[in-house]
Amino acid sequence: MAQQVEPAKPAALGLQLSLMPSGQLSLHASQNGMTVDDSADTDTATALAPFFDYALTPNFALGLSPQVIFNVKGSNGTDSATEYDFRARITAQANVSPRLLVFGRVSPAYSIIDLPASFWNQLAGTGVSASSPKGFLVDASIGLNGQIMPNALLGFDIGYQWGFQTLTATGTAGSVDFDLRTRFLHFGIGFAVLFGS
């Protein structure tokens, strides 16, 4: 039987960098018999996420990991948005050797997309106003954490996230809600310092 990593520390504070080589953006709205339905593959995006985890048991941890995603745009787009994901995370983990853990993680979040200036410039003077897209997001990932020093871990993961954001546009004819869906495959590397007793 694999032994628990020693010394056991209940808390971890770290930083993760993720590459998002593929994904999809889609936009949908339907009102008064008119439908907007469009989608595009994403350009390569990158993400940066500090994180804090606290182990409730040797195999179960809760944490927070706010994330910023850069270069959110379609593969043929010119101007990019920035996405802010305010994520909680639930991690289940198990030792496969004294210094190596395998984990699975689910990260629910509230997501806000900061659209590029060109979008707002196009609306200027049209009499139409719009909100920034925002809404629920969930991410699922699996990976490995290796103990590289007594109080430090290096981790790798692969995962996929699904965003369910909504944008509301308001004009003289009323308001229309647009469903903006974001999808990203991601590969991440992270470093964490362990502390506590």
Order of alpha helices (4+ residues) and beta strands (2+ residues): beta-beta-beta-beta-beta-beta-beta-alpha-beta-beta-beta-beta
